[in-house]
Amino acid sequence: MPESKDHLAGSPRPARRRALLVAAILLGLTAAIALSFHPLLNSRWLQERLSEHSGLSITWESARLRPSGQLRLRALRIERDDPDWPVALALHQASAQLDLRALLRRELRVLRLDAEGIRSLRFGNYRLEGDGDLSLEGAALRADRIDIESLRFDLSKASVLREEAVLSRDLAIAARVQLAPLVVAENPGVQILRFVSGNLTLSAKADAWDLFNDYLQEIPWLSLSGHGDLTAALSIDRGHLEPGSRLRLDSPALGVTLQPGTEPGADANGAPRPIGDDTLYRLAGAGRVELQVVSKAAGQTETILGVDLTDVEMRDQGEDTRFLDSRAFRLESRIAGADLLQPPDLPEQTSLRWTSAVVPDIAVFSRYLPPGSPVALRGGLAGLDAVLTWEGDRLHGALDLHGDDVRLSLLETDVEGKLNLDLRINGLEPTDQTLDLSGTRLQLEAIAGAQPQTSVPLITRFSLDDARFRLTRPIAELRAMDHRPDPLPIDGRLLVSGEVNHLGFFDAFLSNALGGRGIRLDGSGTLITELNVVDSTPASGSRLTVEARTLSASLLDFEIGGTGALDARWLDGDAGETLTLETRFTEASLQHRDESRPLLDSACIELEIEAPAPSGQALADLSTDAARVAVRWDGARMPDVGVLNRYLPEQAPFRFRGGSAVSEGLLRLDAQQVSGALQLKGKGIGGELFETAIEGGLSLDLELRNLRLDGSALDLSGTHVELHAAGDARNERLRTVLNLKEARFTDWLDAANKPNRAMQGRILLEGRVTQLGFLDNFLPREHGVRVRGEGRIDADLILGHATIAPGSRVRIDATPLQVDFLDYRAEGDGRLSLETDGRARDPGAALELTLPRFALGRRDGSESYIEGQDLSLESRTPSLKRATGTRSARNTTTRIRLPKAQLRDLSVYNRYLPKDAGLALLAGSADLSMLFNLEGQEAEGEINLHSRDTRIRMDTQELGGNLTLEARLREGDIASMTFDASGSRIRLDGMTLTETDGSETTDWWAQLQLDEARLVWAEPLRLESRLALGMRDTGLLARLFVAQARERDWLGQLLTVPDVKGTARVRLRDESIHLWNARLSAGPLVLFADLKMQDSLLNGELSAVIQPFSVSISLTDSRPKLHLINSPGLSGD
C-alpha cells in the first residue's frame, strides 16, 4: 500500500539513503544504460555520485549500454558498512534491464538482472564465496521501500566463512526466493528474513562446531565437533522454515560433548540451572547431525535436532577414562517453531538413547550414588541400554544395566555375580527438586564372601512399586558449599516388593551389635518394604517385612533356623528414632555352632533387635553398645538334654545323660550382658548326680539376672529347681526343690569361652530335698557312711578354684533322716550340717549329723531292733577334690557315737553266730552304747551291751540271766572288716541253767576275756582268740559231754568242779564253734576240754585229772563214750 506524501516528506534523509541498499545497484545500472555516453558510464565520478546518494559503495570495472536497453557491467561490487545492514556483493559481470519510466517517478524498478560469477556475498561476519549465477526479476525500490518478486542463484564449489573460519567448503547451493515489500529502515539486519520466502538446497563439506554450536548456544549442556558432508533442503515462508525442511551433516568422526551438570532450562535471570556435577562426557563415533522441521497440531511447527552415532566411545573428559562403548547413540531435541530470525527456544523435549552399550567398569556409576548409599559399585563389565528424556525441565527415562560378572557391595557385604537393573526414571523435576523411580526392577544373582566356591548364592529380585524423593534444600545452595551435607537433605517414600534368598544385607546393620560380636541373618522369601525417607535415612513409620521360606540367625555362639517372618520397623521413641527388627521363627531349631545336636527344635522363637536408627552416612553405624536384643521361645522341645553338659563346669556334680524336655524363655541381650528367664520341664531324664545314675523328671525356672558376655560375672539369683528322679541301682526317689536366693559368679568363662573350672562365686539356697543320697559323695566311701532322707535345706556355698571353697555350709533339717555306717542303719528325725574348711585350692569338709531319737537296725533295712537317743556322726574329709573323685582321701575320719540305746530282742544277733553250731540267743533286751572312730582304712570302736533278761541256748541247755558285753575293737581294717578284739569281755551272771529234764542250777556265772583276738565283722562273725575263762563251776561244760551218757549222774557230779579258772583257744567260723586247748583248774583237779559244735552235733573230749587218776568222756557226733585211766583225745581240728 503506497504511503502518504506527508509521511515521505517527514522521513529523514539518512533513512532514505539506507532504503536505497538494493535499489541503488539497479539505479546505477539503469543510469549507465540511459546515458549514451560511454565515458560517463565508466567514469569514477559517476560511481562516487551513486555511492554518495545511495549510501552504498558502488564500483564497477567497466560498463556499456546495449541497444536493447540492457546495461552490462563488469566486476560489479556493492558494499554497505551500516551496522544494521553490513552487506557486500561482488559479481563478475551482470546484465540488467531497467524500467526507465519508473526512474522518472524517482522509482527504481529492475525488470530483470542476470549475473554471472558470484564472487562473494557477505552479510555481517558471514561470507559466501564461489562460482555461480544469479537471476533477479521484478525488483522495485521506491524511497526506502523494496520488494523482489524472484531471486534465484546457483553456486558450486563455494565456501561459507565466518570471518576467516571456513564453515563449509565444496558448497553447491541452489536458491529460489522472493522478498515481500518491506521498509528497510524498519527492518534492520536479519529482520529482512521476515519478508523472505522460497526454497534452498545445498551440499557441502562442513565443520559441526562452526556450523551448529551457535545454533546450540541455548542448549548449554550440548556441543558438537567433527566434520563431514552437509546437505540441506529448506523451504522458507516469510522467515520461517516450512515442514519438510531438512539440514544434515554426515561425519565419519563426530564428537558430542555432554555436561549433565547443566539442565536444559534457566532460572529467572536466564542463567542455566545446574542439576548435577560438572563432569564433561565426550562421545565420539561415526554419525550425523540432522535438523528437520515437522508439523504439529493446529498448524504449528517444530524443529527436531537429531544426533546419531554408531560405534560410540564415551569418555569422562575430566578423568580421561573410558565410560562406555555403545553400538549406537541418539540425541534428539524438539524445539518449538522454526523462525530464522529468532534464536531457537529451549528444547521442549530432549532425549538421549544408548543402544547395546558396554560399560567396561561399572564403578564409573558410583559418582551418581549419594554418600552413605547401601550399594557400592566396585567393578565388572556390564551391558547398558538407556534412554533419558527431558521435557521442559523434567527428566524421565529408563536404564537397563545387565552384567554376568559384576562386583558390588550391598550394605558393606561384598558380592559378585549377575546383575540386571531396569531403572525407571518417571520424573526428575529440578523445579520441584523431586525424583520418581517407581517401577524400577532389580535382579541380582551373586555370591557373597571371599570364597565363592563355599558361599551361599545371593539371589534378589525386587521392584520399586513406589519410589519418590524430594530434595529439601535448593540444589544451587548445595552446589555452592565446599562440602556437601552428609546425609543429603532428601525426603521420600519407597515401596519395594520382591524375592530374596539371602538376608545377609542385614549384616552391615548388625555386625557391630552385642559389643562387636555381631548378629547374622539369612534366609529366603518374599520381601515387602515401605520406607519413609528423611534426610536420606529411613524414618519413623518405615517397615520391612520378609515372609521367609527359610530363615536363620546367628548370635554369640548359637544358630537358629526354620521358617518364619522378619519385620523391621523404624519407630519414634523417648531416646529418638529406633530400628526394631523382629524375627519370628516357626518349627525352628536352636543349636550351638560347635554342636551337631540341636538345643531346641519344633520351637516358636522370636528374635527382636532394637537399636538407634542408623544415619544416612553409614547404614552400618549401629552403636556397639546401644543395640538391645531379645530372644523369646515357647513350646520348644529339647530332644536331648545331654547338650546342656557343654554349659556346665567340668566340676559340676550333675551331668545329663539323655532324655527330652520342653522349654520356654525370654532373654535380653545388649553389648555387655544377658538377662532374662527360661523354663525347662522334662520326664524320663537320665543323668549322673555325683557319678550316681539317676532318671526321672526335671523342672527348672532359671532366672538370668546378669550374664556378662565377657565372662566376668554371672547372676542366677531367683532360680528355682525341682528334680524328681530315681537312681538306677538303688531305685531311690530323689525329689528336690531348690530356690537360689543368691547365685552370683565371677570369671565364669575361660579364654576359650567355655565354662571356667576356676570360676568363683556364692550360692545361697533354700528348699526341700527328699533324698539326701547326693551327700554320699562328701562322705568317705570306705567307711560305709551314707545318708538318706528328706528335709529342708539351707546352704551357703562359696565357689573358688574349681571346688567349693572354705566357709561354705549346708544345713538340712531332715524328717526322716537315715544314716548307714559299718553294718548298721540308723533312722530318725535329725539335723545334718556340712561345712568346708582348710586350704582354698583344696578344701576339706566336716559333716555333722545328729539324731536326738533314732532306731538302729540292719544296714539292709530289713529290720530295726535298737532304739536310742543322741546319735551323732562326725565325718571330716580333708580334700573334697579327692572325696568327689574316684579315689578318696586317705586321712578321712569318721566318729560315730550311740551313747544311749536299747536293744529290744537279743535274738537279732543270731546272724552273727555260726548256724547250727548249738549256740543261740533266744530272747532278751539290752542297754547298748557304741563308739566308732574311723580314719582312712583303719577303724576302732567300743560296743557295750548289758542285758538283764538274756536267754541263751547251748546245745540242749538254756541259760537265763544277765549278759554284759564289752567289745573293744582295735587296728581295724575297713576293707576286710578285720579287727583286733583283744581286751573284749563277755560276762554272764545271775544265770539259771535249765536242763532238758527241767532241773535248774541258779546263780551261775561265767566270764570270758579275749586275748590275741582277731575278729572279722561279718555274718556270721569269724573269730579266733585266746580266752581267759572263769566260771562258778564246770557244770555247763560237763553237761554238754554227759547229757547222753548212761553214767551221766555220777559223771556229771564228778566233772562239775566249782570256782574254776583257766585258758582256752576259741575259733568261730561260718558253721562251727571250736573250743580247744581248754585247761581249767580248781585246786588239785584239772579239767582239759576240746569241743567242736557244728551241724547241730558235738565232737570232742572232756578230761578230769587228779594225779595219778584221770577220767575222760569223748563225743562223736554227740554220742558220748567213757574212758578210764587213759583218754583217747581228739584227733584234730
VEXVOVO-31713 format. One record per residue (C-alpha): x, y, z. Coordinates in steps of 0.1 Angstrom, whole numbers, plus 5000, padded with zeros to 4 digits. Layout:
// VEXVOVO-31713
XYZ...
This chain:
// VEXVOVO-31713
500050005000501650354990502550585018501350955021503451235009503451385044504951075056507551085028508351445034508751375071511151095065514751185075517351185047519550925063516650685063516150735026519750655019519550345039516450245019518550254987520549954998519549734969517849994946521050194941522649904925519849884900519750264896523450264887522850004860519850194847521750514846524550354827522150234801520250554800523450754793524550704760527850834767530250554773532850774791530350884816529350524824532850424831533850744849534950744885532751044891529550854883530450574907531250824935527951014929525950694930527750594962527150934978523450944970522650574978524750535010526450244993529850184979529250104943532050034919532549854886535349794863533649874830530049934818528349964785524750004773523449764747520949874721518349654737518449874767520349624788523149764809526249544810528649584840531849404847533349344881530449504899530949544937528449684961529149734998527549885028529149955062525950025081525949805112522249735106522949625070526549505069526349375033528749335004528249184969530949114943529849004908532048904879529649064854525949144853523249244828520349454840517049564823515549874840512150034838513250384826509850544831509950444868513150644870511150954861508950884891512050864912511450484915514050224906512549914890514649634877512749424854515449164852519049114863521348834853524748794869527548554861530248474886529148554921532548614936531348684971528348774992528948905027526448975054527849065088530548825097529448565072530848545037529848335008532548274981532348064950531248034914527648074903524848264886522348504900519048604885516648874898513248964885510749224895512849414919511449764929512950034951510950344959512350574986513150315015510650055003511849754985510449424971511749144948509448914930512048654923515648594932517548284920521148194924523147874919526647824933529147544931532447484947531647764971532747815007531047975037533248165061532748335094535448605094538448385084537048055096535747825069532347685079531847485048533547415016532847254983529447414987526847364960523747574965520547644946518147904959514748034947513448314970511348624969511348934990508049075001507749455002509449605032510549935047514249895051514550145079512049955100513649615094517349635101519849345098518449005097514849135101514849125063514348755067510848815079510048915042511948635025510248325012511448044989513447724986517047644990519047324985522747284992525547034998528947105012531846995034531347155068532647165104530047075130531347305156531347605134528047515118525947415148527247545181525947905176522647745170523047535202524047825224520747805242521447435250524447485272524847115281525547015245528247095220529346925187532546875169533746705138533446755100531646595072529246625043526546875047523146865028520147085032516747125016514947435031511547575024511147935037507948125043508448485054511448395076510048065089511247725078508347515065507747145074509846925053512947155056515946955065519647005072522046725077525746675084527246325079530546285096533045985099534246135132531646325150532046435186529346515211530146675245527546655273527746835306524946685327525746935354523747195334520047145329518247235297516547525315517247865330516448035362514648375365517748555354518248345324521248165338521347785333520247585363522747315374521346965381524546765388528246775389530446955363531646635347532146665309531446345288532646325253531046085228532846005196531945795166530745795131527345965127525246255116523646575129520246655114517746945117514246875105511147085106507846895111504246985116502546995149498847025157496947345150499247445122502347475144505747355135508747235155512447175148513946835155517646825162518946475159522446355166523145985157526445805164527545445157530445255173530545515201533145565227532145775256534745915279534946125310537046415299537946525334539546195343540246095308538745755314536545545292533045555304531345315280531245185244527945185226526845035193524545335187523745665204521045915195520346265208517046415198515846765208512446905198512347285196509147475191508947665157511547725130512048105130515148215112515148555129515048425164517548205182516047865189513947835220514847605248514047245237510647135247511946775247515346625246516146255246519446065248519445705239522345445242521845115224523744795231526344985252529144815271530444965304533944825310533844915347530544985364532445155392532145465370528445495381529545535417529645915413525845915409525245735442524745955473527145935502526145655526524345465499523645105508525145005474528745055463529744965427533244805428533844685392532944455364531744455328528144535321525844595292523644915290520645025271519345365282517045645272516845975290514346245281513946605292510546765287511047125296512947095329511546745336513746445331512346095326513745775311514845415315518145245321518744875316522044775331523044405329526144215336527243855343530343925363529944245383531344325418529544545442529044595480525444565493525344715528529044655531528744295521530944225490529144025464529943915429527743775401524943865377523144195378520044315359518844665367515844805350515945165363512745365356513145745359509545855358510346215366513146425378511846775384514547035390512047305398510347095425513546905431511746575430512646235416510345945408511945595403508745395407508645075386512445015388513344645390516444475401517644115398520844015415522343665414525643685432528043515456528743685490532143635507535743595499535443225488532843205461533042825460531842795496529543095497525743095495524343245463522643575468519543595445517443905448514544015427512644325436510744615422510344965434506544985433506645345446509945545448509545915451512146155466512546525471515546745477514546975506517247235501517947435469520447255448522247575440522847635477524247285480526547325450527847645465529047465496532647345499531447025514528046885507526046785538526146425547523546285547521946475518518746655526516546415507513046315518510846055501508845735501509945395489507745085485509644775475508444425468510344115456512043795464515343745483517243435491519943595512519343825541523043895546522444255537521444305573524944215584526044575578523444685603524144415628527844325625528744555654525844465677526444295710529744465716531144385682530244015684527644075658524343915646523943755612520643695595520043475564517143325546514943355515511443465509509143745498510144095507507944405511509544735522507845065530510345335538509745695548512945875540514046185558517546325551518446015531517645795562514745565569512445755593509645665617506845465601509245275578508844905576510544605560508944255561510143925548507843615547510643365547510643005534513942965552515243185580518343165601520143385626523443365643524343545675527043475700527843105695524243005686522342945654518642955649517042805618513542745605510742915586509143245596508943615591511143915595509744255604511844565606510344895618511645245623509845395653509945715674511045665710511945865740515545845730514945925694514245715663514945345668515145045644513244745657513944415639511544135648512343785635509743515642510743155636508342865634509342495636512742635644515842475658518442635681521942485684525442575693527642625663530142355675527342105684525641875659522741815682520042085685519542265718515842325708513642215680510042235670510242585686508542915681511343155685511243535684514343745679513844115685516644375679516244735689518845005682519145365674518345405637521445435616522445765600522445835562526245855562526845495572523945255573526145025593526845255622524645085648526245175681528244885695526844955729523345075720521744765703519344575725518344215716515543995730515143625723511843465732510743105726507742895735506642535731510242445723511342085725514841985737515241645721518441555741519141735773522641595771523541905750523342105782526541945795528742185775527342475795528242305829531642345845533642035845533442015883529642035883528241745904525441685879525741565843522941485818522941155800519741175780516041245778513941515763512241825777510142125768511242485773510142845771512043155779512943515773516543655772517544015767521044095754523044415749526644485742527744385777525344145793522343895790519443885813516043705814514443385824513843045810511942735819512742375813510542075821511041715812510341345821512541045817515641255820518741055827521841195844524541145870524541315903527941285918528640995895525440825906523040735877519540885881516440905860513241105864511741445860513241795860511642135863513942435860512942805863516242985856516443355864519243505845519643845861523043925847525343735824528343935814529343845779533043895787532743615812533443845842530143795861527043565862524043615884521343335886519743465918516043365920516443045901514042765911514842395905512742085910514241745904512241415906514441125898515240765908518740615910519240325886520940105912519140185944515740285929515640565954513440865946515341195945512941485949514541815953513042175953515742445955515342825955518543005948518143325968521643435956523743275929526543505917529743405900532843575886535243475858532643215847534143185812537743095803539843225775538142975751534643105761533942775779532742735815535742815836536842545861538342825882535243045884534443195917531043275933528543225960525243045962522643105989519842855986516942716004514442445997513442096003515441775995513641445996516641235991519941316006521941055988523841325969525741396001527341046000529941195977531141426005531441126029534240866030533140576009535440326026533840406059530540286046528940606057525940736036522840936044519340926032516241116040514441436032514041776048514542146045517942266032519742596037523142636021525742906017528142775991531342965981532942855949536642905941539542735924537342465908535842355940533642455970535742705989536342716027533542886046530742706027528042546047524942326042522342256069519542016064516741966090515641626079512441436087513241156084517041116084518840796077522540726081524340406073527740316089529639996091526939726094524239956108521540186097520140456120516840636113515140926130514541306128517641506129519941766115522841736091525442016088528242036063530942296064534142336044537442456057541142416050543042536020541442755994542642545964541942205981539442256009538141986032534641926046533241856080529941676083528041656115524841456118522741436149519641226157518041316190516040996188516740706164516040356155519040136146518939816126520439616099522139806071519939636045516939796063515239456068514639526105515239776132515939646166517639926185516140246197518240526212518940886218521541136208523240956180525941166164528141116134531041346126533041306094536041506083537241496047540541686042540141706004536941755986538641705952539641355962536441285981534341355949536841175927537440815921540040805949539040925983541241106007543440886030543041086061539341106061537941046097534540956109533340946145530040776154528540786189525540606202525640696238522340556248520340286230518039996238518039666221514639506221515539156212518938996215517938726191518638956162522338906168522038536160523038626124526538696138526638336153527538026133524437856121523537516136526537536159524437476190524737836203521738076200520338386216516738316225515538636239516238936260516639316258519639526265521139866270523639946244526240216236528640236207531540446197533440416164536440606152537240556115540340706099541140626063541140246060541540206097538940176124538540126161535540126184533740016215530439836220528939806254525939586259524139506292521139276294519239166325516938916308519038736285518138386274520738176257520637816244523837606245523137276227520237136249520837376279519237716284520737996303518738296316520138596334522438896330524738946300527439206297529439256266532339496264533739486228537039656222537939686185541339806176543539816145540639756122540939726085537739866070538139696036538239346052536339446084539039276104539739396139541939326169539339246195541839186223540539316256536939246248534939086276531738886280530238816314527238606323525938636359522838566378522238286354519838006357520837686338517937476328518337126315516036926293514636736323513637066338516337066365517837416372521037556385520737906398523138196403525638066378528138296363530938296338533438546323535438536291538338766283539638776247543338806242545238786210541838806192541238866156537738946146536138966111532939166113530738956090527638746092528438526109531338666128534738506123536838506154540038346166541238426200542838306233540438316262540938376298538038186315536438206349533238016360531337946391531637576381532137356351528637216352527637376318530637226301530236886318526636856308527536916272529536586273527436366296523936466286523536146265525635916287524135646309526635746336525536106334524636136371527836036387529936166358528236496360528936526396532436416391533136666363531336966379534137146396533437486414535437806411537437716381539737936361541737866331542537946295541437816261541537886224538337966205537537986168534238096152533738006116530838026093529237706106531237606137532437696171535637526182536937546218540337376223543337376245541037456273542637396308540537476338541837416374540237416408542637316435544236976426541636906399542436996364540036986335541036956299538537026272538337026234534937076219533637156184530037236177528937206140525837096122523937066155526436796166529136796192532536646189535336656214536636536248536536646284539136506309539336536346542736466362543636426399547136276399547635996395544035936384542136056353538836006337537536136304534536136281534536186244531836286219531536166184528636326166527136396201527436026211529436006244531935746254533535706288537335646292539035546324542735576332543635666296541935926274541935896236542036276230540736446198542136356165542436716153540737036144
